[in-house]
Every structure is written in C-alpha cells, then in structure tokens.
C-alpha cells in the first residue's frame, strides 16, 4: 500500500495570494491546482502543497554547487565557497522530474545565491513551477534578528520556504514560527491550508528529538524532519539508534498532519515512501534515476 493520506482540515478555504504581508511588490507565480471537498478549485503557487494535500510524495534535489573542482581537490576534500547561478537554476527548471529544489546555505548564507536560483527557476523556459526551499544557518548561530531578516529577504526574492536546521527545543520551535509571523508570511499548515509559504523545522540533536512531541505540537509551521546524518554523528555513529529516532519524528509529523522530509537513495527510496515520508530529497549523479524509482513507487 502507498502512504496514508494526510488529514488536512478546512480545505475549503480560498487561496491567499500574497506570500509576504509587509511587501507590496511580490509577484504571483503560476499556480498549481487542487479541489476542495465541495469541488471548488483551490489554486496554490506552491506545487508541493497540493501534492501533500492528496497524500502524494514529492521529489527534489539539493541545488548543485557549480564551482568547478579538480580531481585532486575532490580527493583531498577541499572546501571552497559554492557557486550558484541563474543559468544553473534554468537547467534545474527544465527537468520535469523535480517538484522542489533545496538550496543549502546552512554553512554560508549568500543572498545572491537565492536571487540567482529564483531567477533561473522562474525562467520562461521552465517546465512547470518548482518549489524552492532555502536552508539557512541555525537560529542559535546568528540570533533572532539576523534570522528574521533572512526569512524576509528570502521570501521577498521569491523563494517558497525557509528551512531552520538544528532546532533544539519547543521554545526554539515557537521562535522560528514567530519569525515568519513577524514578516507577514502566509505559512501553510493544517490550520491554514490556503497558505503558500513553507516553514520547515529540522531536529538533528538527541535533546531535540527527545522533545519531539512538544515540538510537533507547535502550531504554525509546515514540515517536520529529522536531520538523520547529523543525528547519527551526535549518537557516535549509531545508525540503529538514529533510525529509531527518525521514525519517532515521522510518527509525530504524521500525528499532527504534517509531511516529513528525508534524504534517500536507490537502495531505500521505495521503503521511505512506504513508511510515509512525503518529501524525498536526493543528491549526486544518480539523483534523477533515484527519483524515477521513487515516482514509480509512488504511482506518479
């Protein structure tokens, strides 16, 4: 059997078109479509929302770094600043396999990268509208004021959501939600099914996972996920313990009617879909083939 459908209440609310309430110059994007229980059309610019409302898995990739690297640099594991361009975004926009793109700026925030990828994804040559999620540095690293400013500028540039990694507690989860409210973002959640913006919370530390029930119950956000790689590292490489905690996060996400995102590969993507993960994130040269496997498993 496929994953159970998410229970999303109040689906007869009409679309609110504005993503960021304090900005009057944000353009509307080409919408996707869904129908409410009465048969009326609900239009969402953010294509993931209609997929999840129907309990359908969505597939995406990490936006690839475009900086050329020599074989020697790769072998030595040299770290250099990533490069993201409009042209790179356009190439991603033309791939019909992708429902979303995940721009990882956790290690180094770069607003120009957001603008370049948004421009590429919104190019006239795009094949369908792709959702763009931007991961920023953890809240604890730079503080609330900096995080708030980043949420505001990311959404004003036209991205569809912001990802907060290493959320450590229920208090921090509430703070994350408040930052979106502060900038007037119309966040999609079970309580606000007409929203367009995605607010994603990642739990990557044992203490945070221990508080997953309270964090999951925080109102006003869109996705809950376990950063299983970071969690495994915090658990001294114990894969079994990390996976058990990952499943706890999934169970609580499903309990409150939210999707859960997970990285996947060819060896586990079918299992992850069966388990009920609704956002599958791939990377590397084999990403497209993994997505094809996942789409077939999801009946898409």
C-alpha positions in Angstrom: 0.0 0.0 0.0 1.0 3.6 -0.6 1.4 6.1 2.3 -1.7 7.2 4.1 -3.2 10.5 3.1 -2.5 13.4 5.3 -5.6 14.7 7.2 -5.7 18.3 6.3 -8.7 20.1 7.7 -10.6 23.1 6.4 -9.6 22.6 2.8 -12.4 24.8 1.6 -10.6 28.0 2.3 -9.8 30.1 -0.8 -6.2 31.0 -1.7 -4.5 33.9 -0.2 -2.2 35.1 -3.0 0.3 37.1 -1.0 3.4 35.4 0.4 4.9 38.1 2.5 2.4 40.5 4.0 4.8 43.5 4.5 5.8 43.7 0.9 3.6 45.1 -1.8 5.8 44.2 -4.8 5.9 40.4 -4.6 4.7 38.9 -7.9 2.3 36.0 -8.0 3.6 32.8 -9.6 1.8 30.4 -11.9 -0.4 28.2 -9.6 -1.0 24.5 -9.3 -4.5 23.3 -8.7 -6.4 21.2 -6.2 -10.1 20.9 -5.4 -11.8 21.3 -2.1 -14.4 19.0 -0.6 -17.2 20.9 -2.3 -15.5 20.5 -5.7 -14.3 24.2 -6.0 -10.8 24.8 -7.3 -8.0 25.8 -4.9 -5.0 27.2 -6.6 -1.6 27.1 -5.0 1.5 28.6 -6.5 3.5 26.3 -4.2 3.1 23.0 -6.0 4.1 20.8 -3.0 1.0 21.8 -1.1 -1.4 20.2 -3.5 0.7 17.0 -3.7 0.8 16.7 0.1 -2.9 17.5 0.5 -3.5 14.4 -1.6 -1.0 12.3 0.3 1.3 12.2 -2.7 5.1 12.1 -2.3 7.2 14.9 -3.8 10.7 14.6 -5.1 13.6 17.1 -5.2 17.4 17.5 -5.1 19.9 19.7 -3.4 20.8 22.6 -5.7 24.2 21.5 -7.0 27.3 23.6 -6.5 28.5 24.9 -9.9 32.1 25.7 -8.9 34.5 23.5 -10.9 36.7 21.3 -8.9 39.7 19.3 -9.9 40.0 15.6 -9.1 42.8 16.5 -6.7 40.6 18.9 -4.8 37.9 16.3 -4.6 40.3 13.7 -3.4 41.6 16.0 -0.7 38.2 17.1 0.3 39.0 20.8 -0.1 36.2 23.1 0.9 35.6 26.2 -1.3 32.7 28.6 -1.4 29.8 27.3 -3.5 28.7 29.0 -6.7 25.0 29.2 -7.8 23.9 31.0 -11.0 20.8 31.9 -12.9 21.9 29.5 -15.7 22.2 26.7 -13.2 18.6 27.5 -12.0 17.4 27.4 -15.5 18.9 23.9 -16.1 17.1 22.7 -13.0 13.8 24.4 -14.1 13.8 22.3 -17.3 13.9 18.9 -15.5 10.4 17.6 -15.2 11.4 15.1 -12.5 11.8 17.8 -9.9 9.0 19.0 -7.7 11.3 21.0 -5.5 14.8 22.3 -5.1 16.7 22.5 -1.8 19.3 25.3 -1.6 21.6 24.6 1.3 23.1 27.8 2.7 23.5 26.4 6.3 27.3 26.7 6.1 27.4 30.1 4.5 24.5 32.4 3.9 24.5 34.0 0.5 21.5 36.1 -0.5 22.8 36.5 -4.1 22.6 32.7 -4.5 18.9 32.8 -3.6 18.2 35.5 -6.1 20.1 33.7 -8.9 18.4 30.4 -8.4 14.9 32.0 -8.1 15.5 33.9 -11.4 16.6 30.6 -13.1 13.6 28.6 -11.8 11.1 31.3 -12.8 12.6 31.5 -16.3 10.1 31.3 -19.3 11.8 28.1 -20.3 10.9 26.3 -17.0 9.0 23.1 -17.3 6.4 23.6 -14.6 6.8 25.5 -11.4 9.4 24.2 -9.0 9.2 24.9 -5.2 12.4 26.4 -3.8 13.3 25.8 -0.2 16.3 27.6 1.3 18.1 26.2 4.4 19.8 29.0 6.5 22.2 28.7 9.4 20.8 27.6 12.8 18.9 30.1 14.8 21.4 29.8 17.7 24.4 30.8 15.5 23.4 34.3 14.5 20.4 35.1 16.6 16.7 36.0 16.1 17.2 39.4 14.4 19.5 38.0 11.7 17.3 35.0 11.1 14.2 37.3 10.8 16.0 39.4 8.2 17.0 36.4 6.2 13.5 35.0 6.2 12.2 38.3 5.0 14.7 38.7 2.1 14.5 35.1 1.0 10.7 35.3 0.7 10.8 38.7 -1.0 13.2 37.3 -3.6 10.6 34.7 -4.5 11.6 31.5 -2.7 8.8 29.4 -1.4 10.1 28.4 2.0 12.8 28.6 4.6 14.4 25.7 6.5 15.7 26.0 10.0 18.2 23.3 10.9 19.2 22.2 14.5 16.1 23.4 16.2 16.8 22.4 19.8 13.6 22.8 21.8 9.9 23.6 21.9 10.8 27.2 22.8 13.1 27.5 19.7 10.4 26.0 17.5 8.0 28.7 18.7 10.6 31.3 18.0 11.0 30.0 14.4 7.3 30.2 13.9 7.2 33.8 15.3 9.9 34.9 12.8 7.6 34.0 9.9 4.7 35.8 11.6 6.9 38.9 12.1 7.5 39.3 8.4 3.8 38.6 7.5 4.5 35.3 5.8 1.3 33.3 4.9 2.6 30.0 6.2 0.8 26.8 5.0 -0.1 24.5 7.9 -3.0 22.2 8.8 -4.6 25.2 10.5 -4.0 27.4 7.4 -4.4 25.3 4.3 -4.6 28.3 2.0 -1.1 29.4 2.9 1.7 29.4 0.4 5.0 29.7 2.4 6.7 26.6 3.8 8.3 26.8 7.2 10.4 23.8 7.9 11.9 22.6 11.2 14.7 20.1 11.4 15.6 18.1 14.5 19.2 17.0 14.5 20.2 16.6 18.1 19.3 14.0 20.7 17.8 16.5 23.1 15.6 18.0 20.4 14.3 14.5 19.3 13.6 13.8 23.0 11.2 16.7 22.9 9.7 15.8 19.5 6.2 15.5 20.8 6.1 19.1 22.2 7.9 20.4 19.1 5.5 18.7 16.7 2.5 20.2 18.6 3.9 23.8 17.9 1.2 25.5 15.7 2.0 27.4 12.6 4.7 25.5 10.7 4.7 23.3 7.6 7.3 20.5 7.7 9.0 18.5 10.4 12.1 16.5 9.6 14.9 14.6 11.3 18.4 15.5 10.1 19.4 11.9 10.3 23.1 12.4 9.3 23.8 15.0 11.9 21.8 13.0 14.5 23.8 9.8 13.7 27.0 11.8 14.3 25.7 13.1 17.6 25.0 9.5 18.6 28.6 8.4 17.8 27.6 6.8 14.5 24.9 4.5 15.9 22.8 4.0 12.8 20.2 1.9 14.5 19.6 4.5 17.3 19.4 7.3 14.8 16.9 5.5 12.6 14.7 4.7 15.6 14.6 8.4 16.5 14.0 9.3 12.8 10.9 7.1 12.9 9.8 8.8 16.1 9.9 12.2 14.3 8.0 10.7 11.3 5.3 9.3 13.7 4.8 12.7 15.3 4.7 14.5 12.0 2.0 12.2 10.8 0.1 12.6 14.1 -0.2 16.3 13.6 -0.9 16.1 9.9 2.5 17.4 8.6 4.8 16.0 5.9 8.3 14.8 6.8 11.3 15.1 4.5 14.1 12.6 4.3 17.2 12.1 2.1 17.0 8.9 0.0 19.0 6.8 -2.4 18.3 3.9 -4.8 18.6 1.4 -2.0 16.0 2.9 0.3 13.7 5.2 -1.6 10.9 2.7 -2.1 11.0 1.9 1.6 10.9 5.5 2.6 7.8 6.1 0.5 6.1 3.1 2.1 6.9 4.4 5.5 5.1 7.6 4.7 7.7 10.2 4.0 6.2 12.8 1.7 9.3 14.8 0.7 12.2 12.8 -0.7 15.5 14.6 -1.2 18.3 13.3 -3.5 21.8 14.4 -4.4 24.6 13.4 -6.7 24.9 12.0 -10.2 22.3 9.3 -9.6 19.6 11.6 -8.3 17.5 11.5 -11.4 17.4 7.7 -11.6 16.6 7.5 -7.9 13.7 9.9 -8.5 12.4 7.8 -11.3 12.4 4.8 -9.0 10.6 6.8 -6.3 8.0 8.2 -8.7 7.1 4.7 -9.9 6.8 3.5 -6.3 4.6 6.5 -5.5 2.4 5.8 -8.6 3.3 9.0 -10.3 
